Amino acid sequence: MVKYVIKRIVLALITAFIILSLTFILIELLPFPKESGADDKVFPYYEHQVSLGFLVSYSSPQENLGQAIWSYSKGKISYYYYRPPVMQRYFQWMGNIITRWDWGVSRFIKPNVSAVNIIGSRLGNSIKLNVFSVIVSVPIGIALGIWAALKKNKLTDHIISTAVMILISLPSFVLITFLLLILCYQNRWLPTQWPSSSMPLAEQVKGYIIPVFCLSLGSICGYARFVRAELCEVMSSEYLLLARTKGLTRRQAILRHAMRNAMVPIFPSILAEFIGILSGSMILENLYGITGIGSLFVDALNAKDYNVLFVDMAIFTTMGLLAGVILDLSYGFIDPRIRMGAKK
């Protein structure tokens, strides 16, 4: 089991390295965005990029390097900035991360502020929002799935299954648009935008209702459908019929045997989703004005703030791979029968 854990972690690290490397190279091959803003505010950013090795500066134009991406004059001194070859920038970028944990600074979102600090200031909102959605979705989804399984092929089962199929097919941006229209703009029951930390506590609590509901709805439907399918399969198994013939009541057989075995594939999916959703929701955060890492990704992409984009991409990649690793490993910890290398 230890060898398998080490192997999965190493494979995840290699996958993350490949994804981030390709992302950096492909984005750096794009045309350099045109500069905007006052030169005195932009100049520190370019000097920092030179110190990181992403740019080189000269006091005069260099014809052999092509056209300068930006030039600046300060008194009698002139600065002409050029981009080194993409692979040279790539190795410099990797070296800065490994040796100094320096991912660069923001260019447009918060000029000259560390990209890691920008991500850190927004990560908390995404984590809180998604933790609340997990707390809401897990018990409700599992309860609906158990209820539907116990009432299999009855009216209750048909109602729950039909509602799950309809709601799980509803796009999140359509749902949040209708909720904003009805609850916020027409009736003024809830705030139209994510309230800031300076707002009263009651307003902040109201601000969680729409995003938590939208994030939870898909998970509730997914859990309900998954739990129903697993529990129905277990309840029709031979060992459960044997437990009934030994004198256990239907309730005892379900609680002691059916539920325990049905939860084996369900609990790992809960752990994996909890890790995966920490990366946030781009659409939801943008529509509701939530200052999380999901909306930051879109902002950085639109502003062509590549340093912030790389750090955000690293968060998404790490969360996704971590969810996959935890999903694979949790099976062995929950059910000892399927542990790698376990004694017979």
N, C-alpha and C positions, 0 to 999 in steps of 0.2 A: 504493500500500500504506500509506503514511504517513497519508493522508486516511482510509482505512478504519479504521486502528488508532485514530486520534483519535475518529472517529465512534462506534466500538464502546465506547470508554472513556467518552465523554460520555453515551451512552445508558445505560450501566451506572450511572453516577453519578445520572442522572435517575431511573432505576428504583429505586435504593436510597433516594433522597430521598422518592419517593412512598410506598414501602413503610413506611419509618420514620415518616413523617408520619401516615399512616393508622393505624399501630399506636399512636402516641402519643395521637391524638385519640380513638380507640375505647376505649383503656384508661382514659384520663382521664374518659371519660363514665360509667365504672362508679361505683357508690357508694363513697365513701371508707371504707376499712377501719377497724374499731373499734380503738382504741389499747389496748395491753396493756403491762404493765411499770411500773416505778417512774417517777413524774413527773419526777424530777430527771434520769433518763437519757434520757427522751423529749424534754425541753425543748430541748436543743441541736439536735436534728434539726429541730424546728419553726422554730427561729430561723434555721437554715441555709436552710430552704425559703423563709423570708421574704426572706433576703438574695438568693436566686436569683430572686425574683419569682413563685414558685409559690403563695405564700400571703400574706395580709395580716393584720396583727395590730392589735388595738385594746385600749385599757385598759378599755373598757366594752362591753356588748353592743350590736350594731348591728341593729336590727329590720329595716331595709330590705335587709340582706344575708342574711336568713333565719337559720337555726340555725347556731351556731358548730360547726365540726367537732371542736374541742378547746379546752378552757380550762384555765388554770393560774394559781395564785396563789403568789407568792413574797413573803412579808412583807405589806406593804400594797399591793403592785403586783399587778394582775391582767392576764392576757393572754387575749384571745379571738381565735381564728384562723378565718379565712374563706377560701374558695377563690374566686379571680377567675374570670371566664368562661373557658371551655375554650380559645378561640382566643387569648385574651391569654396564657394559660399556654403555649400552643404557640409563639407568637412569642418569648416569653421563653426557652423551652427551646432553640429554634434559635439564638437570639442568644448564649446562654451557651456552646453547643458551638462556634460559629464563632469567637467572640471570645476565649474563655478555655479552650476544651476542657474544660468542666466539665459532666459528666453527672449530677451530684448525688451524694448519699451514700446508703448503705444504711440501711434503716429497721429491719429485723428480723434479717437474716442476720448482719451485723456492724454494729451501730448506729454511725452517724456516721463510718463508714469509706468512703472514696471508692469508688464503684461500679467505676471503671476499675481501681483497685488490686485489688479482689476478683477481677475477671475475670483480671487479670494473674497473680495467685497460683495460679489454677487452669488457666490456658491451657497451661502447660508439660506437665501430665500428659496432657491430651488430645492434644497434638502428639506426644509421645513414643510414646504408645500407638498412634496411627494411622500414624506413620512406620514402626514395626516391622511393622504389619500390611501395609503396602504392600511392604516389603522381602520379606515372606514370600509374599504373594499373587501378585505380578507374575511372578517366574520360574516358580513352580509352575503358575499358570494358563496362561501362554504355552506351557510345555513340554507340558502335557496337551493343549492345543489342537493343537499341531503333531503330537504323537503320534497323536491321533485322525484328523487330516487325512491323514497318511501311511498310516494303516491304514483308509482309508475303506471303509465297508460290510463290514468284517471284525469278528470277535468283539471285538477290542480297542476298536474304534470304538463298537460297540454298548454295551459295558460303561461306557466313559467317558461317552457321551452320556446313558445312563440314569441313572447316578450324578449327573451334573450336573443333570439335570431334577428329580431327587428332592431333592437338597440345596439347590438354589436356591429351591425352594418351601418350605423349612423355615423358619419364623419364628425370628428370632434369640433372642427371649425364651424360646421352647420349648427351643432348643438349650442355652442357658446354664443353664436350670433343670435339665435332665438332667445336664449336666456338673457343676454344683454338687452335685447329689444324689449322683452316683456317685463323683466324684473327691474331693470335699471332705468331705461329711458321712458317707458310708458307709465310705470307705476311708482318709480322712485323708491323702491323698497331696499335696493342694494346699491352700493357705489358703482359708478360706471368705470372706474379705473382702480387699479391696485392702490390701496391707501398707503401713505408713507408712514414711517415709524413715529413721526411727530403727531399723527392723528390720534384721537381718543381711542381707548381700548375697544370700545363697542364697535367703532368703525373698522378697526383692524380685523376684528372677528368676522364682521360681515363680509369683508373683502376676501375671506377664505372660502366662502360658501360656493360661489360659482366655479372657481378653478378646481377646488377639491372634488366637487360633484362631477365635473367634466373628466377629470383624471380618473376618478373612481369608477365611473359607469362602465367603461370598457373592461376593466379588471373584474368588476362584479359579474359581468356576463361571462367572461372567460372562465372564472372560477366555478360559477354555477354549472356551466356546461361540462367542464372537466370533472368536477366532483360527481355530478350525476352519472356520467358515463362510467367512471371508475367504480362507484358504489353499486351500480346496477350489475356490472360484470362480476364483482365480488359476491354479491348476494345470490347470484345464480350458480356459484361454484359448488363443487362437491363437498369440500370440507365444511362449508357453512351448513349444508343439508345434514352432514354428519353431526355437527354440533346440535342441531335441532332434534335429531333422533336420540341424542344422549340426555335430553331432558331440558335443555336451555330454552327459555322463552324467546320469542322473536326479538324482543328488545335487548335481552342479554346477548344473543348471538350477534346482533348488529353492533352493539357497543364494544363487546370484548374482541370480536374477530373481524367483522366486516369493516368497521371504521379504521382499525389499526392498519389493516392491509391496504385499504383504499388510500390512506394518507401517505403511503410510501412514495408514490410519484407526485403527490400534490405539494407536500412541504418543500421539496427542492425547487419546484417552480415558484413558490412564494418567495423563497430566499433569492432566487435569481432575478425575479421581477423587482424586488426591493432594491437590489443593487443597481439594476438596469435603469430604473426610473429616476435615480438620483441625478442622472444627466439632464433631466428637465424636459420640458415640452416646448419646442420652438414656436409652434403655431399658437398654442394657448398663451404663452408668455407675451407674444407680440400683440395678440388681440386684446388682452386684458392689461397690458402695460406693466407686466411684472418684471422687475429688474433682476432677472435670473440669468443663468449661463445659456439658456436656450435662446432668449431674445438677444443676448450679447453675441452669439454666433452669427445671427442674421445681421446685426448692426455692423460687426467687424467685416463680414463679407461684402456688404453694400458699400462700406467706407474704404474697402481695400486696406484695412489695417491688419496686415499679414501676421505680425508678431502675436497679436491678441488672438487671431484666428487659429494659429498653430497651437497655442496653449489650450484653447477651447476644444480643438480637435483632439488633443491628447487626452483631455478629460473624457470625452465621449468614447474614444477608443478604449481607454483603460476600463471604464465602467462596463462596456459591452463585453470585453474579454474576461473581466473579473466575474461577471454574471455567468458566463459560460463555464469557467473553471469551478465556481461554487456549485453550479448545477450538477456537474459531473461528479464532484467529490462528495456531495451531500448524500447521494444514493448509498454509498458505502457506509457512511456514518449512521444513517437512519436504519438501513437494513443490513445487518452483518452478513447475511447470506451472499451478498454480491460484492463483498470487499475484495479488492485485488490482493492476492497473496495470503488470504486468511487461511487458518488451519481448518482442516475438515473435521 
